[in-house]
Amino acid sequence: MFRNITLLLTFFALTSSLFAQSINFQPLSLEDAIIESGKTGKPVMFMAYQSTCTHCEKMINEVFPDTMVSNFYNANFINIRIDMLDQAMAKKYIQQFYLSSFPTFIIINGKAETLYQYVGEFKAAEFVKQAKLSLDPANQIPTNRRAFEANPADSTACYNYLLTLSRGRLATQSVASAYFNANNKQLEFTTSNWRILSMSVSNLDSEIFRYMLEHKADFEKVASTKKVERKFYLTAAYNLQTPATTNDTTNYFRYRNLAAKVGLPIIDSLILVTDLSVFEKNKKWDAYIQAAKSGAEKYLWNDANSLRRISDMIYDHSSDKSTLVKGANFAVRSAELKPEYFNNLSAAKIYFKLGYNDLSKKYAQQAIAEGKKKNMNTVEANKILEELGG
């Protein structure tokens, strides 16, 4: 009996220890947590997450139970977390905190000011490091905002403010514009100015981006051609992909025209891929086929998957012989790059539609051979062979 009680007490002690080794998220609303912060002086650590997010799950299951993490966060913060899959919560907080990915960790004081924000999956040591940085006023958003607003022409103040914003993936374009204007729209071509522009400018349709483009060669001298072109590409991608994803065609084509003026092959390739996606989504098949015919060989000639998809779209939506021949060329190239079942099948189908029976038979046989290697269902290729008389 005594032995059983001892074992039971040991079990409860171990269980309590395990539970202690995790961040203590309190069952409070953000508003109530801020009130509590005002009373205790402890800032709030607000975790915005989604219960389906693998990065969030890894933080909860692997990082939060780390003793170093739990001890520091429990000692220094009022910890709360809110699932952004809850539509009401998402509507309430996503715009307020510029939430774009999860998990996002937001440090807030008792006056409801965002002091610090950081985003993503962290190892335990780095997660504690971010928490420590957040408690130092020198790293906090309000401190750096005030320093910048006191002297918006100063590159150091601007960079420090942008750094605090960038950690939390917060909006930076307005800061860059204020800095640009404070310097009479004439920036020196220095490494520090390039770093400021690189981490802050995000709008193709802005005066400051046009300045960067106009002085591309000057900035390449202090950075590098690779870094400058990479920045232009990322800016174009951000401006194009957001309206393309939401099917906002008005803004998509406005930004598309601006992106095309940059004149970089890597951006032209991005435009083609995004054009094809937008045209397909809106069933604009004539525009899709024209874009594919004019750009696929130049920009997608080594992309087997894209070439096969274009071939399939041409097969489905065109009866023009010259267009079908072009589509067959795309399918053949796809099969050359990746001799897989579906790539060969695409060539067999489009040659069959053209009436090029020998070529259709050849690629159908190749499709079947490739399919059998992976125990795939080759019924579609078999059907083409049957219709061709074996």
C-alpha positions in Angstrom: 0.0 0.0 0.0 2.7 2.4 1.0 4.7 1.5 -2.1 1.6 2.2 -4.3 1.1 5.6 -2.7 4.8 6.4 -3.3 4.6 5.5 -6.9 1.4 7.5 -7.3 3.0 10.6 -5.7 6.0 10.1 -8.0 3.8 9.9 -11.0 1.9 13.2 -10.1 5.3 14.9 -9.4 6.6 13.9 -12.8 3.3 14.9 -14.5 3.3 18.2 -12.8 6.9 18.7 -13.9 6.1 17.9 -17.5 3.2 20.4 -17.5 5.4 23.0 -15.9 7.8 22.6 -18.8 5.7 24.5 -21.3 4.6 28.0 -21.9 1.6 28.8 -19.7 -1.0 30.2 -22.1 -3.7 31.9 -20.1 -7.4 31.7 -21.0 -7.7 35.4 -21.6 -8.9 37.5 -24.5 -6.3 39.9 -25.9 -8.2 42.8 -24.4 -8.2 41.3 -20.9 -4.5 40.3 -21.2 -3.7 44.0 -22.0 -5.6 45.1 -18.9 -3.7 42.5 -16.8 -0.4 43.8 -18.3 -1.3 47.3 -17.2 -1.7 46.1 -13.6 1.4 43.9 -13.4 3.8 45.6 -15.8 4.4 42.3 -17.6 4.0 42.7 -21.4 1.6 40.3 -23.3 3.0 37.7 -25.6 0.2 37.2 -28.1 0.7 34.2 -30.4 -1.4 34.4 -33.6 -1.5 30.9 -35.0 -3.6 28.4 -37.0 -4.3 24.9 -35.6 -3.6 23.4 -39.1 -0.2 25.1 -39.4 2.7 22.7 -39.3 5.1 25.4 -38.1 2.7 26.3 -35.3 2.3 22.7 -34.3 6.1 22.2 -34.2 6.5 25.3 -31.9 3.8 24.1 -29.6 4.9 20.5 -29.4 8.7 20.8 -29.6 9.8 24.3 -28.6 7.4 25.5 -26.0 8.0 22.5 -23.7 11.8 23.3 -23.6 12.6 24.3 -20.0 14.7 27.3 -21.2 11.8 28.6 -23.3 9.0 28.0 -20.8 10.9 29.4 -17.8 11.7 32.6 -19.7 8.3 33.2 -21.2 6.4 32.3 -18.1 8.6 34.6 -16.0 8.4 37.6 -18.3 5.1 37.6 -20.2 1.4 37.2 -19.9 1.1 34.5 -22.6 -2.0 34.1 -24.7 -2.7 32.4 -28.1 -5.6 32.8 -30.5 -6.4 30.4 -33.4 -6.8 32.5 -36.6 -8.9 29.7 -38.2 -11.6 31.2 -36.1 -13.1 33.6 -38.7 -14.2 36.2 -36.1 -10.8 36.3 -34.6 -9.1 36.5 -38.0 -11.3 39.4 -39.1 -10.6 41.2 -35.8 -6.8 40.8 -35.7 -5.3 40.1 -39.1 -5.6 43.6 -40.4 -4.7 45.2 -37.1 -1.4 43.3 -36.8 -0.7 42.9 -40.5 -0.8 39.1 -40.1 0.4 37.4 -43.3 1.8 34.1 -42.0 1.8 31.9 -38.9 2.9 31.7 -36.2 3.3 35.4 -35.5 4.4 36.5 -32.0 3.4 40.0 -30.9 4.7 41.7 -27.7 2.2 44.3 -26.4 2.3 46.5 -23.4 -0.4 47.6 -21.0 -1.2 50.6 -23.2 -2.0 48.3 -26.1 1.2 49.4 -28.0 2.9 46.7 -30.2 6.4 46.7 -28.8 7.9 44.0 -30.9 6.8 41.4 -33.5 8.5 38.3 -34.9 7.3 35.6 -37.3 7.9 32.0 -38.0 9.3 28.8 -36.6 12.3 29.1 -34.3 14.7 26.9 -32.5 14.5 27.1 -28.7 17.6 29.3 -28.2 16.5 31.7 -31.0 13.0 31.9 -29.6 14.4 33.0 -26.2 16.7 35.4 -27.9 13.8 37.1 -29.7 12.0 37.4 -26.4 15.0 39.0 -24.7 15.4 41.5 -27.6 11.7 42.4 -27.3 12.2 43.5 -23.6 15.0 45.9 -24.5 13.5 49.4 -25.4 16.3 49.9 -27.9 14.8 47.2 -30.0 11.2 48.1 -29.7 9.0 49.6 -32.4 7.9 52.7 -30.5 11.5 53.6 -29.6 12.7 53.3 -33.1 9.7 55.0 -34.6 10.2 58.1 -32.4 13.9 58.2 -33.3 13.1 58.0 -37.0 10.3 60.6 -36.8 12.6 63.0 -35.0 15.1 62.8 -37.9 13.6 61.1 -41.0 16.6 61.9 -43.2 19.0 59.9 -41.0 19.9 56.6 -42.5 20.8 54.9 -39.2 17.5 55.8 -37.6 15.6 54.7 -40.7 17.5 51.4 -40.9 16.9 50.6 -37.2 13.2 51.4 -37.5 12.9 49.3 -40.6 14.7 46.4 -38.9 12.1 46.3 -36.1 9.3 46.4 -38.6 10.8 43.8 -40.9 11.1 41.2 -38.1 7.4 41.2 -37.8 6.7 41.5 -41.6 5.0 44.8 -40.9 4.5 47.5 -43.6 7.7 49.4 -44.5 6.9 51.2 -47.8 5.7 54.4 -46.0 8.9 54.5 -44.0 11.0 54.3 -47.2 8.9 57.0 -48.8 9.3 59.3 -45.8 13.1 58.8 -45.8 13.2 59.4 -49.6 11.2 62.6 -49.3 13.2 63.8 -46.3 16.3 63.5 -48.5 14.8 65.6 -51.2 14.2 62.6 -53.4 18.0 62.3 -54.1 19.7 59.5 -52.2 23.4 58.8 -52.2 24.4 55.6 -53.8 25.7 53.9 -50.7 25.5 50.4 -49.2 23.4 51.7 -46.3 20.9 53.3 -48.7 20.7 50.2 -50.8 20.0 48.1 -47.6 17.2 50.6 -46.7 15.6 50.4 -50.1 16.1 46.6 -50.4 14.3 45.9 -47.1 11.5 48.4 -47.5 10.3 49.1 -51.0 7.5 46.9 -52.1 5.3 48.8 -54.6 6.1 48.9 -58.3 3.9 51.9 -58.7 5.8 54.2 -56.4 8.1 57.1 -57.0 10.8 55.5 -54.9 10.8 52.3 -57.0 11.0 54.3 -60.2 14.0 56.0 -58.7 15.6 52.6 -57.9 15.0 51.5 -61.5 16.3 54.7 -63.0 19.5 54.3 -61.0 19.9 50.6 -61.3 23.5 50.8 -62.5 24.4 53.1 -59.7 23.1 50.8 -57.0 24.7 47.8 -58.7 28.1 49.4 -58.0 27.5 49.5 -54.3 25.6 46.2 -54.0 25.8 43.8 -57.0 23.9 43.2 -60.2 22.6 39.9 -58.7 21.3 41.6 -55.5 19.7 44.5 -57.4 17.9 42.3 -59.9 16.8 39.9 -57.2 15.2 42.8 -55.4 13.4 43.9 -58.6 12.2 40.4 -59.1 10.9 40.0 -55.6 9.0 43.3 -55.8 7.5 42.3 -59.1 6.5 38.9 -57.7 4.8 40.4 -54.7 2.9 42.9 -56.8 1.8 40.3 -59.4 1.0 37.3 -57.2 -1.3 39.1 -54.8 -3.9 40.2 -57.4 -3.4 37.0 -59.4 -4.2 34.9 -56.4 -7.4 36.8 -55.6 -8.2 37.1 -59.4 -8.2 40.9 -59.2 -7.5 41.2 -62.9 -7.7 45.0 -62.9 -4.8 45.4 -60.5 -3.0 42.4 -62.0 -2.8 43.9 -65.5 -1.9 47.3 -64.1 1.1 45.9 -62.2 1.9 43.5 -65.0 2.5 46.5 -67.3 4.7 48.1 -64.7 6.7 44.9 -64.2 7.2 44.5 -68.0 8.9 47.9 -68.1 11.6 46.7 -65.7 13.1 44.8 -68.7 14.6 41.7 -66.9 14.3 38.3 -68.4 13.6 36.7 -64.9 10.6 39.1 -64.5 9.4 38.5 -68.1 9.4 34.8 -67.3 7.4 35.4 -64.1 4.9 37.5 -66.1 4.4 34.6 -68.6 3.8 32.1 -65.8 1.4 34.4 -64.0 -0.4 35.4 -67.2 -1.0 31.7 -68.0 -2.5 31.2 -64.5 -4.8 34.2 -64.8 -5.9 33.3 -68.3 -6.6 29.7 -67.3 -8.5 30.8 -64.2 -10.7 33.1 -66.3 -11.0 30.6 -69.2 -9.5 33.1 -71.6 -8.2 30.4 -73.9 -7.3 32.5 -76.9 -5.1 34.8 -74.7 -3.7 31.7 -72.9 -2.6 30.1 -76.2 -1.2 33.3 -77.6 0.9 33.9 -74.5 2.1 30.3 -74.5 3.0 30.3 -78.2 5.0 33.5 -77.9 6.8 32.9 -74.7 7.1 29.2 -73.7 10.1 28.4 -75.8 12.0 31.4 -74.5 11.1 31.1 -70.8 9.8 27.6 -70.1 11.8 25.4 -72.5 13.5 23.5 -69.6 10.3 23.2 -67.5 8.8 19.8 -68.3 5.7 20.2 -66.1 4.8 23.6 -67.5 5.3 22.5 -71.1 3.1 19.5 -70.6 0.3 21.6 -69.1 0.5 24.0 -72.0 0.3 21.1 -74.4 -2.8 19.8 -72.6 -4.5 23.2 -72.7 -3.8 23.5 -76.4 -5.2 20.0 -77.0 -8.4 20.8 -75.1 -9.0 24.3 -76.4 -7.7 24.6 -80.0 -8.4 23.0 -83.3 -6.0 25.2 -85.3 -3.4 22.9 -87.0 -0.4 25.2 -86.6 -1.3 25.7 -82.9 -1.7 21.9 -82.3 1.7 21.4 -83.9 3.2 23.9 -81.5 1.5 22.1 -78.7 2.9 18.8 -79.9 6.4 20.3 -79.8 5.9 21.4 -76.2 4.7 17.8 -75.3 7.7 16.2 -77.0 10.1 18.6 -75.3 8.4 17.7 -72.0 8.9 14.0 -72.6 12.5 14.6 -73.6 13.1 16.4 -70.3 11.2 13.9 -68.2 10.3 10.6 -70.0 7.4 9.9 -67.8 4.0 8.5 -68.5 1.9 11.6 -68.6 4.4 13.6 -70.6 4.5 10.9 -73.3 0.7 10.6 -73.1 0.3 14.3 -73.9 2.4 13.9 -77.0 0.4 10.8 -78.1 -2.9 12.6 -77.6 -2.1 15.8 -79.5 -0.5 13.9 -82.4 -3.7 11.7 -82.5 -5.8 14.9 -82.8 -3.6 16.1 -85.6 -3.9 12.7 -87.4 -0.2 12.0 -87.2 -0.8 8.3 -86.4 2.8 7.0 -86.5 3.9 9.7 -84.0 0.8 9.2 -81.8 1.5 5.4 -81.7 5.2 6.0 -80.9 4.4 8.2 -77.9 1.5 6.0 -76.7 3.9 3.0 -76.6 6.5 5.1 -74.7 3.8 6.2 -72.3 2.7 2.6 -71.6 6.4 1.5 -71.1 7.0 4.3 -68.6 3.7 3.7 -66.8 4.4 0.0 -66.4 7.7 0.8 -64.7 5.7 2.4 -61.9 2.7 0.1 -62.0 0.5 3.0 -63.2 -2.9 2.7 -64.9 -2.2 3.2 -68.6 -5.7 2.8 -69.8 -5.7 6.2 -71.7 -2.6 5.3 -73.7 -3.9 1.8 -74.3 -7.1 3.3 -75.7 -5.1 5.5 -78.2 -3.2 2.3 -79.4 -6.5 0.5 -79.8 -8.0 3.3 -81.9 -4.9 3.2 -84.0 -5.2 -0.5 -84.6 -2.7 -1.6 -82.1 
